[in-house]
Amino acid sequence: MKGFGSDKEAILELITSRSNRQRQEISQSYKSLYGKDLIADLKYELTGKFERLIVGLMRPLAYCDAKEIKDAISGIGTDEKCLIEILASRTNKQIHQLVEAYKDAYERDLEADVIGDTSGHFQKMLVVLLQGTRENDDVVSENLVQQDVQDLYEAGELKWGTDEAQFIYILGNRSKQHLRLVFDEYLKTTGKPIEASIRGELSGDFEKLMLAVVKCIRSTPEYFADRLFKAMKGLGTRDNTLIRIMVSRSELDMLDIREIFRTKYEKSLYSMIKNDTSGEYKKALLKLCGGDDDAAGQFFPEAAQVAYRMWELSAVSRLELKGTVRPADDFNPDADAKALRKAMKGLGTDEDTIIDIITHRSNAQRQQIRQTFKSHFGRDLMADLKSEISGDLARLILGLMMPPAHYDAKQLKKAMEGAGTDEKALIEILATRNNAEIRAINEAYKEDYHKSLEDALSSDTSGHFKRILISLATGNREEGGEDRDQAREDAQVAAEILEIADTSSGDKTSLETRFMTILCTRSYPHLRRVFQEFIKMTNYDVEHIIKKEMSGDVRDAFVAIVQSVKNKPLFFADKLYKSMKGAGTDEKTLTRIMVSRSEIDLLNIRQQYIEKYDKSLHQTIESDTSGDFLKALLAICGGED
């Protein structure tokens, strides 16, 4: 740092390759040798994000946390996310050190400052966490697990209103090991994960804090992997979060975070930092990250085991699917038919009434309205709507008015009409519908277009892709549970076709057919087991390998099936996100999913959406669409998360 300018390369090389304890010794020696404060000199010489990162590394961890919290609560407004991240993830010992460091650095009491800056249940839970009195992991009692599950259930789901104090006491004090058992038992008892209850019962910053606590109990490295991904995805980078996590975890669990990141997001943390940052700042972050898990092109065995555990979790959860559109309670088809006629009669159209009625009735109720409308006025409601509304709104409203199977049949027909085929729409519908839905679509297609769906697919697609679609369109997926021995055999076939098995037992063509048969006809629970066996056998995640080894429509179809088996609501959440991401909106996909999932699982899709993208579906629709189309979409969306 002497003379004109500074040798940033030397600074970053030195500081990122020393442990925190060694950096404290360097600081001490620097002061003894030159009578100067090293941190003050670094602050003077460096600027911006690079300076924040290097100075963060120079502080003892507890002082680093103390500074972050001080910044989060001083000035106007509070950075709640920073408070949540630090207090939800630190151990008892780290909390005690943080409280002392805060007092030493700022001559203030941390608890008093937090109380002065926060309120309500959020404040109470932060104060509980600040005590650093979570029980040790060897404290687990079977009876107490059952009792806690009962108390949490009675405090939330079974109570009118919520008893937040129970949530605070149990989640704030019990040991991690104990709480993991509580969460498992809660799922078995209530049929839903604890996270779903927290989302349903709590709100605002308090809800976010409790979800962060649960996530850290389940897996602290996974919590940080998620935070890092969210800090870098999309436009712009949340550098404060990125710096804070890279500094605070580099000597604790960065390798675990990397493994989970690689498994969950199918890219390495290293490559994401590399593409998202620049200059010396990037170099220093990459040094802290330590290595590129994409370089070898495969997972750590440990990462495969993380994926395996995620499967175990998804295999036990009986997810209760919920739509956002439910039958109207005080349904009166006569009154609705009259109100709709009035809305379309004479000059101009009352779109608000049309939207209000049609988005707040179930599909069965809409069919009754159609019938009543014809009986009363001798007119066809669909034809009247068509002549009164247009564009995106018309597509949405008319879609809602059609019986689901006829709507899907129409979407398939449209996907195959004219020049070019919309393969994505074909895949999305055929890969995600259950047997009963597929059979109903076949009947509706025949009735509406006087041609079988199979013939239409045959004449519009070709090769392996055609065979996959026709197989899916027969609606012959097995309905039973899993067969472990069969699952191992199926996993072996998958390994051979994806060319990562040591042996090969058959020619390529028959293997391809067997692989297709497995993905298109085995039951969902069985396929979950197959994917798990596949990880065990190969150390790879099947979706990741399909993406890597296959191409074109065949790859897209197989990936859609795998994603749908893994987590169907998440599959649709991703589709919705992509339909509104970037410049322009894909209104067709947006409309198709909102219409077809509104009574099935749109509520679950919303939950997956906010969890993955850190913003609600409602928010995204609001910023991406406009006018009556926006109003109707928000009515179907059914709420702001």
Beta strands, then each sheet from edge to edge (+ up, - down):
end
